[in-house]
Amino acid sequence: MKILSSLIMFFAIVFASFWNVSAGFFDSFINDGRPDVLYCDDGECGLGNGIDIIEQGLNDIETERTFSEYIQDVLVYVLTFISIIAVIYIIYAGFMILIGNGDEEKVKKSKSTIIYVAVGITLIWLAWPITKLILNILAG
């Protein structure tokens, strides 16, 4: 019963953390009801000044990117996440070696797990350079 109530509490907290609250709701508490003027430089506030700032780029945010560049960024984040999971898995396998108490089967299984994870993560990170190398050789 404790586990069930803990799970319900966990999901309630997760759900509540994703609940959308309008930022305008807090304006009256934070700014005493005064609106903020964004993109106001040197006291010159107006639509023309705001448009000029937007055209120059949103505070040095890169606006001219291709879809493939966004996909590459996402893939880098995914590979980083997979690498973190792989390191955790290697630590787990090392821990299993430590608590194996000399059991040859557990030690052998843990060592092979470490090797498989290391080879897998190496192949994942080298997949693009290997593909690029093969394409360069074929293109001649």
N, CA and C atoms as a LAMMPS dump frame, in Angstrom:
ITEM: TIMESTEP
0
ITEM: NUMBER OF ATOMS
420
ITEM: BOX BOUNDS ff ff ff
-5.0000000000000000e+02 5.0000000000000000e+02
-5.0000000000000000e+02 5.0000000000000000e+02
-5.0000000000000000e+02 5.0000000000000000e+02
ITEM: ATOMS id mol type element x y z
1 1 1 N 0.822 -1.192 0
2 1 2 C 0 0 0
3 1 3 C 0.866 1.255 0
4 2 1 N 2.017 1.183 0.691
5 2 2 C 2.925 2.326 0.725
6 2 3 C 3.479 2.618 -0.661
7 3 1 N 3.771 1.556 -1.406
8 3 2 C 4.317 1.73 -2.752
9 3 3 C 3.286 2.39 -3.655
10 4 1 N 2.04 1.965 -3.551
11 4 2 C 0.986 2.547 -4.371
12 4 3 C 0.784 4.028 -4.051
13 5 1 N 0.763 4.372 -2.776
14 5 2 C 0.593 5.78 -2.409
15 5 3 C 1.807 6.602 -2.828
16 6 1 N 2.993 6.015 -2.784
17 6 2 C 4.196 6.716 -3.238
18 6 3 C 4.145 6.957 -4.74
19 7 1 N 3.687 5.962 -5.503
20 7 2 C 3.562 6.129 -6.95
21 7 3 C 2.537 7.194 -7.303
22 8 1 N 1.408 7.205 -6.603
23 8 2 C 0.382 8.217 -6.849
24 8 3 C 0.936 9.606 -6.552
25 9 1 N 1.672 9.749 -5.459
26 9 2 C 2.265 11.034 -5.106
27 9 3 C 3.299 11.457 -6.152
28 10 1 N 4.104 10.522 -6.629
29 10 2 C 5.11 10.81 -7.652
30 10 3 C 4.457 11.326 -8.925
31 11 1 N 3.429 10.627 -9.41
32 11 2 C 2.765 11.064 -10.636
33 11 3 C 2.021 12.38 -10.44
34 12 1 N 1.5 12.618 -9.239
35 12 2 C 0.84 13.894 -8.973
36 12 3 C 1.847 15.04 -9.032
37 13 1 N 3.036 14.836 -8.489
38 13 2 C 4.072 15.867 -8.525
39 13 3 C 4.537 16.1 -9.953
40 14 1 N 4.741 15.023 -10.713
41 14 2 C 5.153 15.16 -12.105
42 14 3 C 4.09 15.893 -12.907
43 15 1 N 2.836 15.532 -12.723
44 15 2 C 1.749 16.197 -13.45
45 15 3 C 1.673 17.666 -13.067
46 16 1 N 1.815 17.965 -11.792
47 16 2 C 1.735 19.355 -11.343
48 16 3 C 2.901 20.182 -11.867
49 17 1 N 4.056 19.568 -12.066
50 17 2 C 5.201 20.322 -12.553
51 17 3 C 5.034 20.724 -14.006
52 18 1 N 4.204 20.016 -14.765
53 18 2 C 3.981 20.355 -16.155
54 18 3 C 2.729 21.206 -16.357
55 19 1 N 2.069 21.597 -15.295
56 19 2 C 0.856 22.385 -15.389
57 19 3 C 1.219 23.789 -15.868
58 20 1 N 0.531 24.268 -16.872
59 20 2 C 0.821 25.584 -17.445
60 20 3 C 0.142 26.676 -16.631
61 21 1 N 0.954 27.633 -16.188
62 21 2 C 0.435 28.793 -15.49
63 21 3 C 0.837 30.009 -16.311
64 22 1 N -0.12 30.868 -16.592
65 22 2 C 0.152 32.054 -17.397
66 22 3 C 1.089 32.983 -16.654
67 23 1 N 2.086 33.481 -17.385
68 23 2 C 3.037 34.406 -16.778
69 23 3 C 2.362 35.711 -16.392
70 24 1 N 1.314 36.086 -17.113
71 24 2 C 0.594 37.314 -16.805
72 24 3 C -0.073 37.285 -15.449
73 25 1 N -0.338 36.083 -14.928
74 25 2 C -0.96 35.935 -13.626
75 25 3 C -0.082 36.526 -12.531
76 26 1 N 1.242 36.385 -12.674
77 26 2 C 2.169 36.831 -11.642
78 26 3 C 2.598 38.283 -11.813
79 27 1 N 2.225 38.933 -12.938
80 27 2 C 2.637 40.311 -13.164
81 27 3 C 2.133 41.254 -12.086
82 28 1 N 0.918 41.042 -11.639
83 28 2 C 0.369 41.951 -10.642
84 28 3 C 1.102 41.826 -9.305
85 29 1 N 1.678 40.681 -9.023
86 29 2 C 2.399 40.501 -7.772
87 29 3 C 3.834 41.001 -7.866
88 30 1 N 4.464 40.798 -9.012
89 30 2 C 5.884 41.119 -9.16
90 30 3 C 6.085 42.579 -9.538
91 31 1 N 5.335 43.078 -10.51
92 31 2 C 5.57 44.409 -11.056
93 31 3 C 4.553 45.442 -10.582
94 32 1 N 3.781 45.158 -9.589
95 32 2 C 2.75 46.062 -9.089
96 32 3 C 1.809 46.503 -10.211
97 33 1 N 1.536 45.633 -11.16
98 33 2 C 0.608 45.929 -12.227
99 33 3 C 1.183 46.731 -13.381
100 34 1 N 2.459 47.132 -13.292
101 34 2 C 3.063 47.9 -14.385
102 34 3 C 3.588 46.945 -15.447
103 35 1 N 3.26 47.183 -16.714
104 35 2 C 3.774 46.303 -17.767
105 35 3 C 5.236 46.601 -18.058
106 36 1 N 5.973 45.592 -18.437
107 36 2 C 7.361 45.758 -18.852
108 36 3 C 7.398 46.1 -20.326
109 37 1 N 8.344 46.959 -20.714
110 37 2 C 8.529 47.297 -22.115
111 37 3 C 9.78 46.567 -22.585
112 38 1 N 9.576 45.614 -23.476
113 38 2 C 10.698 44.858 -23.984
114 38 3 C 11.29 45.571 -25.189
115 39 1 N 12.56 45.372 -25.422
116 39 2 C 13.27 45.948 -26.567
117 39 3 C 13.187 47.476 -26.564
118 40 1 N 13.509 48.04 -25.449
119 40 2 C 13.498 49.485 -25.297
120 40 3 C 14.933 49.923 -25.042
121 41 1 N 15.596 50.507 -26.064
122 41 2 C 16.99 50.926 -25.928
123 41 3 C 17.069 52.442 -25.787
124 42 1 N 17.833 52.904 -24.838
125 42 2 C 18.139 54.324 -24.647
126 42 3 C 16.884 55.198 -24.578
127 43 1 N 15.838 54.697 -24.005
128 43 2 C 14.635 55.476 -23.833
129 43 3 C 13.765 55.596 -25.077
130 44 1 N 14.213 55.066 -26.205
131 44 2 C 13.423 55.132 -27.435
132 44 3 C 12.629 53.847 -27.562
133 45 1 N 11.369 53.943 -27.211
134 45 2 C 10.516 52.774 -27.247
135 45 3 C 9.462 52.969 -28.317
136 46 1 N 9.349 52.033 -29.192
137 46 2 C 8.336 52.144 -30.219
138 46 3 C 8.363 50.92 -31.104
139 47 1 N 7.368 50.834 -31.949
140 47 2 C 7.243 49.685 -32.831
141 47 3 C 8.407 49.592 -33.804
142 48 1 N 8.832 50.722 -34.362
143 48 2 C 9.944 50.729 -35.317
144 48 3 C 11.237 50.236 -34.694
145 49 1 N 11.507 50.678 -33.477
146 49 2 C 12.722 50.247 -32.778
147 49 3 C 12.664 48.753 -32.481
148 50 1 N 11.503 48.263 -32.088
149 50 2 C 11.363 46.832 -31.828
150 50 3 C 11.57 46.004 -33.078
151 51 1 N 11.041 46.475 -34.212
152 51 2 C 11.212 45.747 -35.466
153 51 3 C 12.676 45.73 -35.881
154 52 1 N 13.375 46.865 -35.705
155 52 2 C 14.805 46.911 -36.041
156 52 3 C 15.605 45.912 -35.207
157 53 1 N 15.282 45.818 -33.932
158 53 2 C 16.004 44.883 -33.059
159 53 3 C 15.723 43.445 -33.476
160 54 1 N 14.469 43.148 -33.818
161 54 2 C 14.108 41.804 -34.244
162 54 3 C 14.815 41.442 -35.538
163 55 1 N 14.885 42.394 -36.482
164 55 2 C 15.536 42.112 -37.764
165 55 3 C 17.023 41.836 -37.592
166 56 1 N 17.658 42.427 -36.59
167 56 2 C 19.083 42.205 -36.345
168 56 3 C 19.333 40.843 -35.718
169 57 1 N 18.328 40.21 -35.243
170 57 2 C 18.466 38.917 -34.571
171 57 3 C 18.061 39.055 -33.127
172 58 1 N 17.447 38.062 -32.617
173 58 2 C 16.959 38.104 -31.247
174 58 3 C 18.096 37.858 -30.279
175 59 1 N 18.753 38.935 -29.878
176 59 2 C 19.845 38.846 -28.914
177 59 3 C 20.861 37.789 -29.316
178 60 1 N 21.318 37.849 -30.536
179 60 2 C 22.33 36.953 -31.098
180 60 3 C 21.865 35.51 -31.222
181 61 1 N 20.563 35.289 -31.298
182 61 2 C 20.048 33.946 -31.545
183 61 3 C 20.181 33.675 -33.033
184 62 1 N 20.682 32.527 -33.357
185 62 2 C 20.876 32.172 -34.754
186 62 3 C 19.523 31.856 -35.381
187 63 1 N 19.181 32.604 -36.427
188 63 2 C 17.872 32.425 -37.043
189 63 3 C 17.939 31.78 -38.418
190 64 1 N 19.106 31.712 -39.016
191 64 2 C 19.25 31.14 -40.353
192 64 3 C 19.89 29.756 -40.247
193 65 1 N 19.09 28.75 -40.007
194 65 2 C 19.601 27.385 -39.9
195 65 3 C 18.705 26.475 -40.726
196 66 1 N 19.313 25.416 -41.214
197 66 2 C 18.54 24.454 -41.989
198 66 3 C 17.957 23.402 -41.06
199 67 1 N 16.985 22.671 -41.58
200 67 2 C 16.348 21.621 -40.798
201 67 3 C 17.349 20.536 -40.411
202 68 1 N 18.275 20.218 -41.312
203 68 2 C 19.261 19.175 -41.021
204 68 3 C 20.191 19.587 -39.876
205 69 1 N 20.452 20.879 -39.729
206 69 2 C 21.281 21.327 -38.612
207 69 3 C 20.549 21.143 -37.284
208 70 1 N 19.241 21.359 -37.286
209 70 2 C 18.461 21.107 -36.072
210 70 3 C 18.454 19.618 -35.739
211 71 1 N 18.308 18.782 -36.752
212 71 2 C 18.324 17.331 -36.527
213 71 3 C 19.674 16.895 -35.971
214 72 1 N 20.749 17.463 -36.491
215 72 2 C 22.082 17.123 -35.992
216 72 3 C 22.227 17.517 -34.526
217 73 1 N 21.693 18.676 -34.147
218 73 2 C 21.745 19.083 -32.745
219 73 3 C 20.975 18.119 -31.857
220 74 1 N 19.803 17.703 -32.317
221 74 2 C 19.007 16.746 -31.543
222 74 3 C 19.76 15.431 -31.395
223 75 1 N 20.387 14.976 -32.462
224 75 2 C 21.136 13.718 -32.404
225 75 3 C 22.319 13.808 -31.439
226 76 1 N 22.97 14.947 -31.376
227 76 2 C 24.076 15.113 -30.419
228 76 3 C 23.548 14.984 -28.995
229 77 1 N 22.387 15.584 -28.716
230 77 2 C 21.799 15.455 -27.378
231 77 3 C 21.397 14.012 -27.078
232 78 1 N 20.844 13.33 -28.059
233 78 2 C 20.455 11.925 -27.866
234 78 3 C 21.69 11.064 -27.612
235 79 1 N 22.748 11.29 -28.392
236 79 2 C 23.974 10.517 -28.186
237 79 3 C 24.594 10.799 -26.821
238 80 1 N 24.521 12.032 -26.375
239 80 2 C 25.026 12.358 -25.044
240 80 3 C 24.217 11.636 -23.977
241 81 1 N 22.884 11.614 -24.131
242 81 2 C 22.026 10.904 -23.18
243 81 3 C 22.348 9.409 -23.169
244 82 1 N 22.529 8.82 -24.362
245 82 2 C 22.865 7.398 -24.451
246 82 3 C 24.216 7.133 -23.797
247 83 1 N 25.157 8.052 -23.963
248 83 2 C 26.472 7.884 -23.337
249 83 3 C 26.38 7.911 -21.821
250 84 1 N 25.538 8.775 -21.296
251 84 2 C 25.352 8.833 -19.838
252 84 3 C 24.745 7.53 -19.34
253 85 1 N 23.756 7.008 -20.057
254 85 2 C 23.149 5.728 -19.684
255 85 3 C 24.193 4.616 -19.751
256 86 1 N 25.063 4.647 -20.767
257 86 2 C 26.104 3.62 -20.907
258 86 3 C 27.074 3.673 -19.732
259 87 1 N 27.461 4.862 -19.306
260 87 2 C 28.368 4.986 -18.156
261 87 3 C 27.695 4.441 -16.898
262 88 1 N 26.423 4.745 -16.729
263 88 2 C 25.696 4.211 -15.564
264 88 3 C 25.642 2.687 -15.627
265 89 1 N 25.444 2.141 -16.828
266 89 2 C 25.392 0.689 -16.991
267 89 3 C 26.748 0.053 -16.688
268 90 1 N 27.84 0.702 -17.094
269 90 2 C 29.18 0.188 -16.787
270 90 3 C 29.425 0.224 -15.282
271 91 1 N 29.002 1.291 -14.631
272 91 2 C 29.148 1.371 -13.173
273 91 3 C 28.344 0.264 -12.504
274 92 1 N 27.141 0.001 -12.996
275 92 2 C 26.316 -1.081 -12.46
276 92 3 C 27.009 -2.433 -12.629
277 93 1 N 27.592 -2.666 -13.818
278 93 2 C 28.289 -3.937 -14.051
279 93 3 C 29.507 -4.055 -13.141
280 94 1 N 30.215 -2.953 -12.926
281 94 2 C 31.344 -2.976 -11.992
282 94 3 C 30.895 -3.271 -10.575
283 95 1 N 29.752 -2.716 -10.191
284 95 2 C 29.194 -2.999 -8.873
285 95 3 C 28.818 -4.473 -8.758
286 96 1 N 28.286 -5.051 -9.83
287 96 2 C 27.937 -6.474 -9.811
288 96 3 C 29.179 -7.351 -9.672
289 97 1 N 30.3 -6.906 -10.232
290 97 2 C 31.558 -7.64 -10.038
291 97 3 C 31.952 -7.59 -8.571
292 98 1 N 31.797 -6.439 -7.945
293 98 2 C 32.182 -6.292 -6.54
294 98 3 C 31.334 -7.141 -5.613
295 99 1 N 30.041 -7.216 -5.878
296 99 2 C 29.182 -7.988 -4.97
297 99 3 C 29.024 -9.433 -5.424
298 100 1 N 29.757 -9.828 -6.465
299 100 2 C 29.666 -11.192 -6.979
300 100 3 C 30.234 -12.235 -6.033
301 101 1 N 31.009 -11.832 -5.032
302 101 2 C 31.6 -12.741 -4.041
303 101 3 C 32.376 -13.875 -4.689
304 102 1 N 33.065 -13.56 -5.765
305 102 2 C 33.906 -14.576 -6.395
306 102 3 C 33.16 -15.56 -7.272
307 103 1 N 31.879 -15.381 -7.458
308 103 2 C 31.107 -16.258 -8.326
309 103 3 C 31.547 -16.003 -9.771
310 104 1 N 32.176 -17.005 -10.372
311 104 2 C 32.766 -16.853 -11.697
312 104 3 C 31.722 -16.487 -12.754
313 105 1 N 30.527 -17.018 -12.628
314 105 2 C 29.48 -16.741 -13.619
315 105 3 C 29.065 -15.269 -13.589
316 106 1 N 28.882 -14.711 -12.377
317 106 2 C 28.506 -13.301 -12.257
318 106 3 C 29.619 -12.383 -12.739
319 107 1 N 30.855 -12.726 -12.398
320 107 2 C 31.997 -11.913 -12.81
321 107 3 C 32.14 -11.941 -14.324
322 108 1 N 31.993 -13.124 -14.913
323 108 2 C 32.115 -13.259 -16.367
324 108 3 C 31.006 -12.478 -17.074
325 109 1 N 29.786 -12.577 -16.57
326 109 2 C 28.653 -11.863 -17.169
327 109 3 C 28.859 -10.355 -17.059
328 110 1 N 29.335 -9.87 -15.919
329 110 2 C 29.559 -8.436 -15.722
330 110 3 C 30.678 -7.909 -16.616
331 111 1 N 31.751 -8.69 -16.769
332 111 2 C 32.848 -8.276 -17.639
333 111 3 C 32.399 -8.208 -19.092
334 112 1 N 31.614 -9.195 -19.509
335 112 2 C 31.133 -9.159 -20.889
336 112 3 C 30.168 -7.993 -21.095
337 113 1 N 29.388 -7.639 -20.077
338 113 2 C 28.501 -6.483 -20.168
339 113 3 C 29.304 -5.207 -20.354
340 114 1 N 30.377 -5.051 -19.6
341 114 2 C 31.233 -3.875 -19.725
342 114 3 C 31.823 -3.796 -21.13
343 115 1 N 32.289 -4.925 -21.643
344 115 2 C 32.873 -4.945 -22.987
345 115 3 C 31.822 -4.601 -24.034
346 116 1 N 30.633 -5.196 -23.937
347 116 2 C 29.572 -4.926 -24.91
348 116 3 C 29.148 -3.452 -24.894
349 117 1 N 29.015 -2.876 -23.72
350 117 2 C 28.619 -1.471 -23.621
351 117 3 C 29.712 -0.572 -24.199
352 118 1 N 30.972 -0.876 -23.892
353 118 2 C 32.074 -0.062 -24.41
354 118 3 C 32.148 -0.138 -25.938
355 119 1 N 32.005 -1.338 -26.488
356 119 2 C 32.031 -1.494 -27.942
357 119 3 C 30.82 -0.8 -28.564
358 120 1 N 29.653 -0.955 -27.977
359 120 2 C 28.444 -0.336 -28.507
360 120 3 C 28.524 1.179 -28.522
361 121 1 N 28.989 1.771 -27.436
362 121 2 C 29.059 3.227 -27.38
363 121 3 C 30.137 3.751 -28.324
364 122 1 N 31.213 2.99 -28.493
365 122 2 C 32.254 3.377 -29.453
366 122 3 C 31.693 3.357 -30.873
367 123 1 N 30.944 2.309 -31.215
368 123 2 C 30.346 2.234 -32.552
369 123 3 C 29.328 3.344 -32.779
370 124 1 N 28.561 3.677 -31.763
371 124 2 C 27.569 4.743 -31.907
372 124 3 C 28.264 6.072 -32.199
373 125 1 N 29.333 6.384 -31.462
374 125 2 C 30.01 7.651 -31.656
375 125 3 C 30.858 7.674 -32.932
376 126 1 N 31.263 6.51 -33.419
377 126 2 C 32.06 6.474 -34.645
378 126 3 C 31.238 6.211 -35.898
379 127 1 N 29.944 6.051 -35.777
380 127 2 C 29.105 5.719 -36.933
381 127 3 C 29.17 6.8 -38.008
382 128 1 N 29.059 8.053 -37.624
383 128 2 C 29.089 9.122 -38.627
384 128 3 C 30.466 9.261 -39.276
385 129 1 N 31.574 9.277 -38.52
386 129 2 C 32.875 9.359 -39.191
387 129 3 C 33.152 8.159 -40.116
388 130 1 N 32.717 6.969 -39.723
389 130 2 C 32.918 5.796 -40.578
390 130 3 C 32.092 5.942 -41.852
391 131 1 N 30.845 6.386 -41.74
392 131 2 C 29.993 6.583 -42.916
393 131 3 C 30.588 7.644 -43.829
394 132 1 N 31.078 8.728 -43.258
395 132 2 C 31.684 9.799 -44.046
396 132 3 C 32.935 9.296 -44.777
397 133 1 N 33.739 8.477 -44.102
398 133 2 C 34.945 7.908 -44.708
399 133 3 C 34.576 7.005 -45.891
400 134 1 N 33.58 6.158 -45.713
401 134 2 C 33.161 5.265 -46.789
402 134 3 C 32.611 6.063 -47.972
403 135 1 N 31.821 7.09 -47.692
404 135 2 C 31.292 7.917 -48.773
405 135 3 C 32.404 8.663 -49.518
406 136 1 N 33.423 9.12 -48.816
407 136 2 C 34.549 9.774 -49.464
408 136 3 C 35.344 8.805 -50.328
409 137 1 N 35.506 7.567 -49.87
410 137 2 C 36.222 6.551 -50.669
411 137 3 C 35.427 6.197 -51.905
412 138 1 N 34.105 6.04 -51.762
413 138 2 C 33.265 5.684 -52.919
414 138 3 C 33.171 6.837 -53.911
415 139 1 N 33.188 8.084 -53.396
416 139 2 C 33.09 9.23 -54.298
417 139 3 C 34.384 9.447 -55.064
418 140 1 N 35.466 8.902 -54.526
419 140 2 C 36.76 8.883 -55.21
420 140 3 C 37.383 10.171 -55.309
